[in-house]
């Protein structure tokens, strides 16, 4: 995971590599830290995520639920074709994807 630049559009977390078993809990901890600092809009840039499995999907859902529980918003942007396909198959792409 790389940096968290924040702007009026939210704080961006750039994920890198894979979201697969065994899942690194860095995403969860980073989202939690942003929410505790009062950030209510978190954007996950998935342009460098090559693969995702059920464990990775669970981490995204967990992060989404944490944000929602604090009246925040968590969205994904720039999903790679593979990640987008998997998220569409499980019905999460439209829920998690950035809306204008």
Secondary structure, DSSP 8 states (H G I E B T S, - for coil): -B---EETTEEEEEEEEEE-SS--THHHHHHHHHHHTT--EEEEEEEEEEEE-HHHHHHHHHHHHHHHHTT-EEEEES--HHHHHHHHHTT-HHHHB---
